[in-house]
Amino acid sequence: MSLRFRLNLMIALTLLIIVGVGTLFVVHNARRSVLDEVRSSVNMALQWVDAGVARSEGRQHALMAWLGELAKMEKIRHLRIQMRQPPQSMIDLSQDASKQAIGPAPAWFVWAVTPALTVGERQLTSNDGEPVHIFIEANPADEIAEAWIEARSFLIFMLALAAAVSALVHISLGRAFNSVGHILRGMEDIEQGDYGKQLPHFDLQEFDRISAAFNQMAQTLAKSRDENRILTRHSLRVQEEERRFLAQELHDELGQTLSAIKALAASLRNAPLAALKLQNVARMKRSGMRDNGTALTGITPRSIRATPTDTPPANTQAAQTIMDQCDRLFGVVRGMMRRLHPLMLDELGLIPSLQDMIENWRTRHPGISIHCSLDEDVEEFVGSAKIHLFRIVQESLTNITKHAGAGTVQIKLDLREDDCIHLTVADDGKGFDPALPRTGFGLHGIYERVASMDGFLTLQTAPGRGVSLAIKIPCG
């Protein structure tokens, strides 16, 4: 429930309570007014009856005529005057025996303000000595109608005032919370990393101060982000240069050294065979062969056969072992050079380097099917971003191998009409919840590389639905 809705609800409930209390106050006053009017009318009628009795001097016909004239009077026409003289039945002297219609007053108002039945009584004695009872019953219809007219005007005024106050508060809160909406959208932009949007000036002083502080904060964050990106670019460049230097050193120094060691080991391995050949030649000389050019010329390695006693020295096997270890180290060094810096990237470009890396990855992980689509036109516009795109694909494949448990991987690199290079790496692995904190640095490193190229990265994943990385970077 939003704060704006809560405030509007609280104000509406307050106005409703005020209108309700005002209505109760109006009803209470109307009920008291009707009761006073009814009592006053009955008392006045009783006084007039007393005056009429005195005037008729006990004559019944004169009294009845007087009462009939009394019932027709304007001031007491809402009274019902009856006279009863045993054994006669009740005689209604009013002009209208039934209660008059109440008029426009609603039923709830009539029910609320109608007082208890007010009846006045006088007992007289006729000429015959018989008792005569005169009953005056109040009919508050006119008073209720008059009270409703007055109360209706007041209630309409209260409702109009409440509606005006509610509308004014709603408009004021709307203007105020428009500012809050702008501030919230600005904070969402900050959360998404968009520091370029500025909040407008607001009419309210408090919100305008918040806007100024927010804009200052956004500018500071944008400046810090740009500085961090410059530092990240520099760090990545230094890192790649150091890796390239190490790879070159491995290729030049360690590679040449291993080649020399292998050549020396090969020489040591072949030295016992040469010694055997010389021993055989000397033996043949001692046995009487002529030492002329013709006889010795026919001696070839195949014609020389060592005797069973002429076994090679023990260091021959050691030399072979050294050569085998050199071959193994050659493979290790090539792998290290590929991980440190792909020399093929500088010589042949991004697309052949990616193809070579993907082929090696397929060889090492035959259980995972990888499908790639690499656009050759990217090579012309990739610029210095080629090492970053290569590292992103490399890190993505490493993450898939370690964590995804995927069976299929899709890699697509192409150049689109928006003058941007798009890279997509998707797998059908187990995925993860992006809202949970991550302990690794693989995705963070990818984010840093994309940010250093002024690009955008979109991550789509959910538990059991794989991971999809969509990267867009400007050309060059």
N, C-alpha and C positions, 0 to 999 in steps of 0.2 A: 504494500500500500504506500503510495507516494506521499510526500509531505504536503504537496499542494492539495491532494484529495482529502487528507486528514484535516487540514486547516479549513477547507470549504465545508467539510462535514461538521466540524465543531462549530463553525459560525452559523451554519444552517440550523443545527440543533439548538444553539443559543437563541436565535431569532424565533424558532418554533416555540421554545419555552416562554419567551417573552410574550408572544402572541397568545399562547395558552393562558398565561397568568392574566393578561389583559382581558381575555374573554371571560375568565372566571370573575374578574373584578366587575366587568360590565353586567354580567348575569346577576351577580350578587346585588349590585345597585338597582338593576331593573326589578328584581324580585322585591326588594325592600320598598321601592317606589310604588309598585303595583299594590303591595300589601297596605301601604299607607293610604293610597287613593281609595282602595276598597273600604278600609275601616272608616275613613273620613266620610265616604258616601253613605255608608250604613248609619253612622252616628248622626249625620245631617238628616237622613230620612227619618230616623227615630225622633229627632227633635221636631221635625215638621209634623210627624204623627201626633206627638204630644200637643202641638199647637192646634192641629185639626180637631183633636178630641175636645180640647177646651172650647173650640169654636162651635162644634156641633151640639155641645151641651147634653151629650149622652144620647142624642137621636141617631139611631143606627143608619137610617137612610141618608141623613146628612153626612155622617162619617164616611159611608161608602162612596158617596159622590166626591167628597174631599180627597179620599185615597185614590180614586180613579183619576182625578185631575193631577194629583201628585205624581202618579206613575207616568203621566204624559209629559212631565217637565223635562227639559233638555239636560239638566244637570244630573238627574238620577234615572235616566232611561235605561241604564245598564243594571238596574236593580229589579228584582222580582218581588212584588208585594202580594201576599196572600192573606186571606182572612178566613178563619174557621170558627163556626158557632154551632155547637152540638144542638140537635142531631144532624145538622146540615153538613154536607161535604165541604171540602176545601174550595174556596172561591178565589180565583186568580184575577187580581185587579190590574195586572200589567198589560201593556198594549200588546206585547208579544210574549206568550207563555214560554216559548223555547229560548234557549240561550242563543244569543246573537253570534253570528259567525265571527271568528277571530280575525280573518283577513289574511294579509300577506305573511304573517309571522310563521316561520317554519316550526315543525312539530317539536324539534328538540328544544327550541327556545320557549315554546309554550309550556312544555313539560318542566323546564328548568325554572321558570319564573312564576308559574301558577301557584298562588298561596293556598293554604288550607281554607276550606269552605267557611265563609263568614256569614253568620245568620243573626239578625237582630229580632227581638221578640218583645211585644207589648201585650199585656192582658188587660182587657177592659170589661166593664159590666154594662149590659144593654138595659133598656127600659124595663124589660121583663125580668131583670135580675139574673139573666143567663150570662155566663162568662163568654167573652169574645177574645180570640187570640189573633193577633196580627204578626205575621212573619215577614221579615225583609231579608231576602237572600241576595248576596252580592254576585254579580256576573262580571268578572274582570276582563272580558274580551276587549273592550275599548282600551283599557289601561295597558293591556299586553300589546295591542297593536301600536299604541303610541310609544311604549317602551322599546318595541322592536325597531321602529323607525329611527329613534335616537341611537340605539345600540348598533344598528346596521351602519350608520354613518361612521361611528367610532371604529367599528371593526374593519370597515373598508379602508379607513385612514391608516389603521395599524398594519393591515396587510400590504397596502401600498408602500408604507414606510419600510416594512421588513423586506419587501421585494427590491426597493431602491437600495437599501443598505446591502442586501445580498449581491445585487448586481455590481454595486460600486466595489465591494470587497473582492468579488470574483475578477473584475477588470484589473484592480490593483494587484491582486495575487498573480493574475496572468502576466502582467507586465514584469513583475518581480521574478516570477519563475521562468519567464522567457530568458532572462539573464542566467538563471541557474541551468537551463537547458543548454545554452551556449557554452557555459563553463564545463558541464559534463561532457559535451561532445569534444571540447578541446582536450579534456583529460583522456578521453578514449583515443584521440589522435596521438597524444603523447605516449599512451600505452602501446600503440601500434608503431611507434618510432617516427611519426610524422611531426617534426618540430617546426615546420614552416608556416603553419596556420596561426594567425593572430586573432585574439578576441577583440571584438569591437568595443567602443566606449559605451557605457551605460548611463542612463539618466540618474539612477540611484548612486549616491556617493560611495556607499559601502561596496556595491558590486563593481563600480568603476575602479576602486582601489584594488579589488581582487583581480580584475582584468589586467591592470597595469603590472601587478606582481606576477601574474601568470605569464604574460608576454615576456617579461624579463627572464623568468625561469626558462621558458621555451628557447629564448635566444641563448642563454647560458648552456642549456643542454645541447642545442644545435652546434654551438662552438666546441663543446667538449667532444661531441660525437665526431665532428670533422677532425679535431686533433687526434682522437683515438684512431680514426680511419687512416690518417696520415702515418701515425705510429705503427699501425698494423701493416700498412703497405710496406713501410720501411723494414719492419721485422720480418715479414714474409720474404721480401727481396733479399735481405741479408741471409735469411735461413736457406733460401734456394741457392744463392751464390756459394754459401758454405757447403751445401750438399754437392753442388756441381764441382767445387774444388776437391772435396773428398773423393767423389767418384773419379775425377780425373787422376788424382794421386793414386787411387787404387789401381786404375787402369795402367798408369805409366810406371809407377814404382813397384807396387806389389806384383802386378802382372809380369813385368820384366824380370823381377827377382825370382818369381816362381818358374818362369821359363828357363832362366839360367840354372836354377837348382835342378830342374828336370834334365837339362842337357848334361850337367855334371854327373848326375846319377846314372844317366844312360852311358856316359863314358866309363864310369866305374863298373857298370854291369858288363860292358863289352871288353874291359881290360883282361880278364882271365882267359877269354877266348883267344885274344891276340897272343898271350903268353904261351898257350898250348900250341898255337901254330908255330911259334918260334922253336919250341922244344922239339916238335916233330921234325922240323927242318934240320935241326942240329943232329937229331938221332939218325936221320937218313944220311947225313954227311959222314957220320962216324961208321955207318954200315957199309961204306964203300961207294956211294953214288958219286959220280963225277960232278965236280963243282964248276960246270961250265954253263954258259947262258942257256944252252938248249935243254939240258936236263932239268934245271931248276925252273925254267919257264913253264914247264908242264905242271908245276905244283899249284893247285887251286884250293880254295877253302873246302870244296867238296871232296878233294883228293886226300885231305888231311883228316884222319880219324884218331880221336884220342883213345888211348887205351883205358881199360877199367880203372887203372890206378891214377889216371890223370883227372881227378875230380876238380871242379871250380872251387875257388876260395869261398869262405863263408860270407864275405861282404857282398857277393852277387845278389843274394836274396834281400839284403838290406837295401841295396841300390834299387831293386824293383819295388820294394815297399815305399821308398821315398818318391819314386815316380808315380805310384798309385795315389799317394797322399797329395802330390802336386796336382794331379788331375781332379781330385775331389775339391781341393782348395780353389781351383779354377772355377768350378761350378758355384762354390760359395761366394767368391769374389764377384762373379757375374750377377748373382742374385742381389748382393749388397749394392752393387753399382746401379742396378735397375731400381732398387728401392730408394737409394739416395737421390739419384737424378737420372732419368732416362736419356742417355746420350742420343738415342734415336730421335728424341723430341727436337733437339737442335739441328740434327742433320736432315731428317725426313719430314718433320712436322707433326701436328697433333693427330690427324686421322690415322696414319700408319702406327704411331705410338699407341694409340688406344686399341687399334686392332691387334697389335702384338701383345699388349697387356691382357686383353680379353681372351686371346688364344691361350696364353699361359695360365690364366685363371680357369679356363675350361679344362685344361690338362690336369690341374691340381684338384679340381672339384668336378669330377665327371657326373656326380649325382644331381647337379643343378643345371637346368636348361637355361641358357642365356640367349636372348634375341636382341640384336642391336641394329640400329639404323643410323648411319653416320653420313651427314651431308657434306660432300666434298667442297661445296661453296663456302663452308665455314672457315676453311683454311685461309682464305684471302682476307677475312675481316676480323680474325680472332685476336691479332696483335699480341700484346704481352700477356693476355689472359689465358694463353694455351696451357701454361704450367698449372694455373689454378684449376682449370677445367679437368686437366689430367689428374690432379690430386683429389678433386671432388669425386670423380668416378672411382679412383683407387680407394678412397676412404669409404665410399658407399659400398663397394664390393667387400671390403674388409668387415664392415658392420653387418652386412647380410650374412657373411660366413660365420661370424661369431654369435650373432644374436637372433637372426630372423627365422632360421629353420625353414627357408623358402625352397620351393621346387622349381620356380620359374622367375627369371629376372628380365625386365624390359629396359633397354637403354636407347634413348633417342636424342640425337643432336642435330639440330637444323637451324637454318637462317630463315626468318619470317619477314613479312612485309612491314612490320613495325620497326625495322632496322635494329633488331635485337637478336641475339643468339639465345636459343632456348635449349635447355638440357633437362631431360626427364629420366629419372631412375626410379623404377617401381618394382616391387616384389610382391609375392603372394604369401608372405610369411605370417607369423603370429601377431605382428604389429605391437602397439603399446598405447597407453593412455597419455596423450600429449600434455594433459593438465598435471600429471605427477612429476615431481622433481627428478631430474636425471643426474646420475653420478658420473657418467662418462664424458669425454671431451670430443668425441667424433663429430656429433652434430654441431657442437659449439664451434669447432674448427671450420666446418663447412660454412656456418653462418658468418664467421669472420672473413673467410675468403670471398664470399659473395658480397659482403658489405664493402670490402676493400676494392671491389670492381664497380661499386655504385649500382649493384644489381638488386634483384628481389628474389626471395626464396619463399615458396609456399609448401608447407608440410601438411599432408593429409594422411591420417592414420587412425586406427581404432583397434582395440583388442580383437584379434582374429581376422582382421581385414587387410593385413599387409601395410606397407609403407610406400608412399609416393612422394618423391622430391621433385618439384618443378622449379627450375632456376631460369631467370631471365636477366641477361646482362647486355649493356649497350655494345654495339660493334666498336672494335678498336680499343 
